């Protein structure tokens, strides 16, 4: 398996980050890679992998150092996620769901356009979540999808209503990764009022304990790939929450997320790792170094050597763009930075499946056997391009629209009225086209 120093400029990587990447590679090589087949075969959650991550203090990468975390930037976190993805895609994908709650609590609080009053109200809420993650080693799920709706285009269908002492949440979350295995669910919902249509400005996020009355996990989970995510349906029926259960004060999510579009691209580290694993398997296989197989050297075949060269060229270009996009990620990005991020997202999600397909073609029929990891890598790689909010189809539309139209023309640009255009980055106007505009 490759080492991260093979593809990163280590003079740009902090020693603390390099140490974490080294730890992940050790865990991956010694443990994760050996568990991956069983996790995939049984569609079982990677419980033991999470125990290892927690034991090594890796569940708090983006938690500020002042609260006992690592204080990683978004780019540094992405590097860690990609290393996990090399060994077990399902672990990396669910790891991102947990870390998203930490990232939102960290980076949204740090946005410069929050008022002193907003930041003062936010501080104790995020401290509560950081404490749970650090001291309790609590695991978070952040289910947002609601079956058939791009959640950045319309207000969340999961709704809350004000009642005495708090709110009651009722709704449904699809593809709720970590369902039944996390300690807390971060629930994005819309506060609704009589006689008024739901609107983005009324978005609220509550942290709901796994044992809360009215919360249940339902359905089966038997997907094509990423089978260990356990992304079953989460049902909320009159779940009671209070102000203390808020992830952040009302209004902060909509005020900040439009100006941090890179935080919607954090599924891509997993697939950067999956792409690397497809390449690594191919090299290992052709060199006759695959564990459990006879040491047959296949490097003499010209066609296979050329395929490896093609794979490396594709992989290196993908990673260079992806790493730049994440390392420059910050609030209030420029149009150029957003375009690079969109292109990186698209290239990784499409490139991972292209590399996995070429790996199978290059390695031949034996590589399709379920006893070898490439078959699983191939199925996992297919899933990334489908995942909201930044599917490959949406990225094609976003890149072409921003390339062809000026920011002031975006509202009148031709597009699909039923598509996801309202979540397109809009410069100083932000990313979400709010109902009040």
C-alpha positions as CSV (number, residue, x, y, z in Angstrom):
1,X,0.0,0.0,0.0
2,X,1.2,3.5,-0.8
3,X,2.5,5.9,1.8
4,X,1.2,9.4,2.1
5,X,4.7,10.8,1.5
6,X,4.4,9.3,-2.0
7,X,1.8,11.9,-3.1
8,X,2.0,14.9,-0.7
9,X,4.6,17.6,-0.4
10,X,5.6,16.9,3.2
11,X,7.2,20.3,3.5
12,X,3.7,21.7,3.5
13,X,2.4,19.3,6.1
14,X,2.6,20.1,9.8
15,X,4.3,17.4,11.9
16,X,1.2,16.9,14.0
17,X,-0.8,16.1,10.8
18,X,1.9,13.8,9.5
19,X,1.8,11.9,12.9
20,X,-1.9,11.4,12.6
21,X,-1.6,10.2,9.0
22,X,1.1,7.7,10.1
23,X,-1.2,6.4,12.9
24,X,-4.0,6.0,10.4
25,X,-1.8,4.0,8.0
26,X,-0.6,1.8,10.8
27,X,-4.2,1.1,11.9
28,X,-5.3,0.6,8.3
29,X,-2.5,-1.8,7.4
30,X,-2.7,-3.8,10.6
31,X,-6.4,-3.8,11.3
32,X,-8.9,-2.0,8.9
33,X,-7.8,-3.7,5.7
34,X,-8.3,-7.1,7.3
35,X,-11.8,-6.3,8.6
36,X,-13.0,-4.6,5.4
37,X,-14.2,-7.8,3.7
38,X,-16.3,-9.0,6.7
39,X,-17.8,-5.5,7.0
40,X,-18.8,-5.6,3.3
41,X,-20.0,-9.2,3.3
42,X,-22.3,-8.7,6.3
43,X,-23.2,-5.0,5.7
44,X,-22.1,-4.6,9.3
45,X,-21.0,-1.4,10.9
46,X,-17.2,-1.1,11.5
47,X,-17.5,-1.1,15.3
48,X,-14.0,-2.3,15.9
49,X,-12.5,0.3,13.6
50,X,-14.3,3.1,15.6
51,X,-12.9,1.7,18.8
52,X,-9.4,1.9,17.4
53,X,-10.0,5.5,16.1
54,X,-11.3,6.6,19.5
55,X,-8.4,4.8,21.3
56,X,-5.9,6.8,19.3
57,X,-7.8,10.1,19.8
58,X,-8.8,10.5,16.2
59,X,-12.5,11.3,16.7
60,X,-11.7,14.9,17.4
61,X,-9.6,16.0,14.5
62,X,-11.4,19.3,13.9
63,X,-12.2,20.1,17.5
64,X,-10.2,23.1,18.6
65,X,-7.1,22.4,20.6
66,X,-8.5,24.5,23.5
67,X,-11.2,21.8,24.0
68,X,-8.9,18.9,23.7
69,X,-9.0,18.3,20.0
70,X,-6.4,18.4,17.2
71,X,-7.5,21.7,15.7
72,X,-7.1,20.5,12.1
73,X,-8.0,22.7,9.2
74,X,-10.6,21.4,6.7
75,X,-7.7,20.5,4.4
76,X,-5.8,18.6,7.1
77,X,-9.0,16.7,8.0
78,X,-9.5,15.8,4.4
79,X,-6.1,14.3,4.2
80,X,-6.9,12.1,7.2
81,X,-10.2,11.0,5.8
82,X,-8.6,10.0,2.5
83,X,-6.0,7.8,4.3
84,X,-8.8,5.9,6.1
85,X,-10.6,5.5,2.8
86,X,-7.6,3.6,1.4
87,X,-8.3,0.8,3.8
88,X,-12.1,0.8,4.4
89,X,-14.4,3.1,2.5
90,X,-17.4,2.6,4.8
91,X,-15.3,3.6,7.8
92,X,-14.1,6.7,6.1
93,X,-17.6,7.7,4.9
94,X,-19.2,7.4,8.3
95,X,-16.2,9.0,9.9
96,X,-17.0,12.1,7.8
97,X,-20.6,12.1,9.1
98,X,-19.3,12.2,12.7
99,X,-16.8,14.9,11.9
100,X,-19.2,17.1,10.0
101,X,-21.0,18.0,13.3
102,X,-17.6,18.9,14.8
103,X,-16.7,20.9,11.7
104,X,-20.0,22.9,11.7
105,X,-19.6,23.7,15.4
106,X,-16.0,24.8,14.8
107,X,-15.9,26.6,11.5
108,X,-19.3,28.3,11.5
109,X,-18.5,29.8,14.9
110,X,-15.3,31.2,13.5
111,X,-17.0,33.0,10.6
112,X,-16.1,36.8,10.8
113,X,-19.6,38.1,10.0
114,X,-21.2,36.7,13.2
115,X,-22.2,39.3,15.7
116,X,-20.8,39.3,19.3
117,X,-24.3,38.3,20.5
118,X,-24.5,35.4,18.0
119,X,-21.1,34.1,19.0
120,X,-21.9,34.4,22.7
121,X,-25.1,32.3,22.2
122,X,-23.2,29.8,20.1
123,X,-20.3,29.3,22.4
124,X,-21.9,27.2,25.2
125,X,-23.7,25.0,22.6
126,X,-20.6,24.0,20.7
127,X,-18.7,23.6,24.0
128,X,-21.3,21.0,25.0
129,X,-20.7,19.0,21.7
130,X,-16.9,19.2,21.9
131,X,-17.0,18.0,25.5
132,X,-19.1,15.0,24.5
133,X,-16.8,14.1,21.7
134,X,-13.6,14.6,23.7
135,X,-14.6,13.4,27.2
136,X,-17.3,10.9,26.5
137,X,-15.9,9.8,23.1
138,X,-19.4,10.3,21.7
139,X,-20.1,9.4,18.1
140,X,-22.3,11.7,16.0
141,X,-24.4,11.0,12.9
142,X,-25.5,13.9,10.7
143,X,-28.4,12.6,8.5
144,X,-29.7,15.2,6.1
145,X,-31.1,13.4,3.0
146,X,-34.9,13.1,2.9
147,X,-35.5,10.9,-0.1
148,X,-35.7,12.6,-3.5
149,X,-35.0,16.1,-2.3
150,X,-31.9,18.1,-2.6
151,X,-31.8,19.5,0.9
152,X,-29.9,22.7,-0.1
153,X,-32.7,23.6,-2.6
154,X,-35.7,23.4,-0.4
155,X,-36.3,23.8,3.3
156,X,-35.9,20.5,5.2
157,X,-39.1,18.5,5.3
158,X,-38.3,17.3,8.8
159,X,-40.0,20.0,10.9
160,X,-40.2,21.3,14.4
161,X,-42.9,23.2,16.2
162,X,-42.6,25.3,19.3
163,X,-44.2,23.9,22.4
164,X,-43.9,24.7,26.1
165,X,-40.3,24.4,27.1
166,X,-38.9,23.5,23.7
167,X,-39.9,22.0,20.3
168,X,-41.3,18.8,19.0
169,X,-39.5,17.3,15.9
170,X,-41.3,15.1,13.4
171,X,-39.9,13.9,10.2
172,X,-37.8,11.3,8.3
173,X,-34.1,11.1,7.3
174,X,-33.0,8.8,4.5
175,X,-29.5,7.2,4.3
176,X,-28.9,8.0,8.0
177,X,-25.3,6.6,8.2
178,X,-24.3,5.2,11.6
179,X,-28.0,4.6,12.4
180,X,-28.2,2.6,15.6
181,X,-24.5,2.9,16.2
182,X,-24.0,6.5,17.1
183,X,-24.7,8.3,20.4
184,X,-26.1,11.5,19.0
185,X,-28.0,12.5,15.8
186,X,-27.6,16.1,14.5
187,X,-31.0,16.8,13.0
188,X,-31.5,19.6,10.4
189,X,-35.1,20.6,10.5
190,X,-37.4,23.6,9.6
191,X,-39.3,25.4,12.3
192,X,-42.9,25.8,11.0
193,X,-45.6,28.3,11.9
194,X,-49.3,28.4,11.2
195,X,-50.3,30.2,8.0
196,X,-46.7,30.4,6.8
197,X,-44.8,28.4,4.2
198,X,-41.6,26.7,5.4
199,X,-38.5,28.7,4.6
200,X,-34.8,28.4,4.8
201,X,-34.4,31.2,7.3
202,X,-36.2,29.0,9.8
203,X,-33.7,26.1,9.6
204,X,-32.7,24.8,13.0
205,X,-30.3,22.0,14.0
206,X,-30.8,19.9,17.2
207,X,-28.6,17.2,18.7
208,X,-30.9,14.3,19.6
209,X,-29.7,11.5,21.9
210,X,-30.0,7.9,20.5
211,X,-32.4,7.0,23.2
212,X,-34.8,9.9,22.8
213,X,-38.4,9.0,23.0
214,X,-40.0,9.1,19.5
215,X,-36.8,8.4,17.6
216,X,-36.4,5.0,15.9
217,X,-34.3,3.3,13.2
218,X,-36.2,1.4,10.6
219,X,-35.7,-0.5,7.3
220,X,-33.1,-2.9,5.8
221,X,-29.7,-2.0,4.5
222,X,-28.4,-4.1,1.6
223,X,-26.8,-1.7,-0.9
224,X,-24.4,-2.1,-3.8
225,X,-21.5,-0.5,-2.1
226,X,-20.4,1.3,1.1
227,X,-22.3,-1.5,2.8
228,X,-20.8,-1.0,6.3
229,X,-22.3,2.5,6.7
230,X,-25.6,1.1,8.0
231,X,-27.5,4.0,6.5
232,X,-31.0,3.0,7.4
233,X,-34.0,5.2,7.8
234,X,-34.3,7.5,10.9
235,X,-37.8,8.3,12.0
236,X,-38.6,11.1,14.4
237,X,-42.1,11.4,15.8
238,X,-42.8,14.2,18.3
239,X,-39.2,14.1,19.6
240,X,-38.9,16.7,22.3
241,X,-35.9,19.0,22.4
242,X,-34.9,22.2,24.3
243,X,-32.7,25.2,23.7
244,X,-29.8,23.2,25.3
245,X,-30.1,20.6,22.5
246,X,-29.4,23.1,19.7
247,X,-26.2,22.5,17.7
248,X,-26.1,26.3,17.0
249,X,-28.5,29.2,17.5
250,X,-31.3,29.6,15.1
251,X,-30.3,31.5,12.0
252,X,-26.6,30.7,12.2
253,X,-26.7,27.8,9.8
254,X,-28.3,29.8,7.0
255,X,-26.1,32.8,7.8
256,X,-22.8,30.8,7.5
257,X,-23.2,27.7,5.3
258,X,-23.6,29.8,2.1
259,X,-20.2,31.2,2.6
260,X,-18.4,27.9,3.4
261,X,-19.3,25.8,0.3
262,X,-16.3,23.6,0.7
263,X,-17.9,22.0,3.8
264,X,-20.4,20.4,1.5
265,X,-17.6,18.6,-0.4
266,X,-16.3,16.5,2.5
267,X,-17.5,13.2,1.1
268,X,-14.8,13.4,-1.5
269,X,-11.9,12.5,0.9
270,X,-13.3,9.0,1.2
271,X,-13.4,8.5,-2.6
272,X,-9.9,10.0,-3.0
273,X,-8.8,7.1,-0.7
274,X,-10.8,4.6,-2.6
275,X,-9.2,5.7,-5.9
276,X,-5.8,5.3,-4.3
277,X,-6.6,1.8,-3.1
278,X,-7.6,0.8,-6.7
279,X,-4.2,1.9,-7.9
280,X,-2.3,0.4,-5.1
281,X,-4.0,-3.0,-5.6
282,X,-3.2,-3.0,-9.3
283,X,0.5,-2.3,-8.6
284,X,0.7,-4.9,-5.9
285,X,-1.1,-7.5,-8.1
286,X,1.1,-7.0,-11.1
287,X,4.2,-7.2,-9.0
288,X,3.0,-10.6,-7.6
289,X,2.7,-9.3,-4.1
290,X,-1.0,-9.8,-3.3
291,X,-1.4,-11.6,0.0
292,X,-2.8,-15.1,-0.4
293,X,-1.9,-15.4,-4.1
294,X,1.0,-17.0,-5.8
295,X,3.9,-14.6,-6.4
296,X,3.3,-14.3,-10.2
297,X,5.1,-11.4,-11.8
298,X,2.9,-9.8,-14.5
299,X,5.0,-6.8,-15.3
300,X,6.2,-8.2,-18.6
301,X,2.9,-7.4,-20.3
302,X,3.2,-4.1,-22.2
303,X,-0.6,-3.5,-22.1
304,X,-0.6,-3.8,-18.3
305,X,2.3,-1.5,-17.8
306,X,0.7,1.1,-20.0
307,X,-2.5,0.8,-18.0
308,X,-0.6,1.5,-14.8
309,X,0.9,4.6,-16.3
310,X,-2.5,5.7,-17.4
311,X,-3.9,5.1,-13.9
312,X,-1.1,7.0,-12.2
313,X,-1.5,10.0,-14.5
314,X,-5.2,10.1,-13.8
315,X,-4.7,9.7,-10.0
316,X,-1.9,12.3,-9.7
317,X,-4.0,14.9,-11.5
318,X,-7.0,14.2,-9.4
319,X,-5.1,14.4,-6.1
320,X,-3.2,17.6,-7.0
321,X,-6.4,19.5,-7.8
322,X,-8.3,18.0,-4.8
323,X,-5.5,18.8,-2.4
324,X,-5.2,22.4,-3.6
325,X,-9.0,22.8,-3.3
326,X,-9.1,21.6,0.3
327,X,-5.9,23.2,1.5
328,X,-7.1,26.6,0.3
329,X,-10.6,26.0,1.7
330,X,-12.0,28.8,3.9
331,X,-15.0,30.9,4.5
332,X,-15.9,33.5,1.8
333,X,-14.0,31.8,-1.0
334,X,-13.4,33.5,-4.4
335,X,-15.1,32.3,-7.6
336,X,-11.8,30.7,-8.7
337,X,-11.6,28.8,-5.4
338,X,-15.1,27.6,-5.7
339,X,-14.6,26.5,-9.3
340,X,-11.5,24.5,-8.3
341,X,-13.5,22.8,-5.5
342,X,-16.4,21.9,-7.8
343,X,-13.9,20.5,-10.3
344,X,-12.1,18.6,-7.6
345,X,-15.3,17.1,-6.3
346,X,-16.3,16.1,-9.9
347,X,-12.9,14.6,-10.8
348,X,-12.6,12.5,-7.6
349,X,-16.2,11.1,-7.8
350,X,-15.9,10.3,-11.5
351,X,-12.2,9.3,-11.3
352,X,-12.6,6.8,-8.5
353,X,-14.9,4.7,-10.5
354,X,-12.9,5.1,-13.7
355,X,-9.7,3.9,-11.9
356,X,-11.5,1.0,-10.3
357,X,-12.9,-0.1,-13.6
358,X,-9.5,0.2,-15.3
359,X,-7.9,-1.7,-12.4
360,X,-10.3,-4.7,-13.0
361,X,-9.7,-4.6,-16.7
362,X,-5.9,-4.5,-16.1
363,X,-5.7,-7.2,-13.4
364,X,-8.1,-9.6,-15.3
365,X,-10.8,-12.0,-14.3
366,X,-9.3,-13.2,-11.0
367,X,-9.6,-9.6,-9.7
368,X,-13.4,-9.9,-9.8
369,X,-13.4,-12.6,-7.1
370,X,-15.0,-11.6,-3.8
371,X,-12.0,-13.0,-2.0
372,X,-9.9,-10.1,-3.3
373,X,-10.6,-6.4,-2.3
374,X,-10.8,-4.9,-5.9
375,X,-14.4,-6.2,-6.4
376,X,-15.4,-4.3,-3.2
377,X,-13.4,-1.2,-4.2
378,X,-15.2,-1.2,-7.5
379,X,-18.6,-1.3,-6.0
380,X,-17.7,1.3,-3.4
381,X,-16.3,3.6,-6.1
382,X,-19.6,3.7,-7.9
383,X,-21.5,5.3,-5.0
384,X,-19.7,8.7,-4.7
385,X,-21.1,10.4,-7.8
386,X,-24.6,9.8,-6.6
387,X,-24.3,11.6,-3.2
388,X,-25.9,14.9,-2.5
389,X,-25.5,17.8,-2.3
390,X,-22.7,17.6,-4.9
391,X,-23.5,14.8,-7.3
392,X,-21.6,14.6,-10.5
393,X,-24.7,15.9,-12.4
394,X,-25.0,18.9,-10.2
395,X,-21.3,19.6,-10.5
396,X,-21.5,19.6,-14.3
397,X,-24.3,22.1,-14.1
398,X,-22.6,24.3,-11.5
399,X,-19.3,24.5,-13.3
400,X,-20.9,25.3,-16.7
401,X,-23.2,27.9,-15.2
402,X,-20.4,29.7,-13.4
403,X,-18.2,29.5,-16.4
404,X,-20.8,31.0,-18.8
405,X,-22.6,33.5,-16.7
406,X,-21.6,36.4,-14.5
407,X,-22.7,36.3,-10.9
408,X,-25.4,39.0,-11.5
409,X,-26.8,36.9,-14.3
410,X,-27.2,33.6,-12.3
411,X,-30.8,34.2,-11.3
412,X,-31.9,34.5,-14.9
413,X,-29.6,31.8,-16.3
414,X,-31.5,28.9,-18.1
415,X,-31.8,25.8,-16.0
416,X,-34.0,23.1,-14.7
417,X,-36.8,24.6,-12.5
418,X,-36.9,21.3,-10.6
419,X,-33.1,20.9,-10.2
420,X,-30.6,22.0,-7.6
421,X,-29.6,25.4,-9.0
422,X,-30.7,27.2,-5.8
423,X,-27.7,25.7,-4.0
424,X,-25.3,27.1,-6.5
425,X,-22.6,29.5,-5.0
426,X,-23.6,33.1,-5.8
427,X,-20.6,35.2,-4.7
428,X,-21.4,37.8,-2.1
429,X,-25.0,36.6,-2.2
430,X,-23.9,33.3,-0.8
431,X,-24.8,29.8,-1.9
432,X,-28.4,29.3,-1.0
433,X,-31.1,31.3,-2.8
434,X,-33.3,32.1,0.1
435,X,-37.1,32.2,-0.1
436,X,-37.1,35.8,1.0
437,X,-35.0,37.0,-1.9
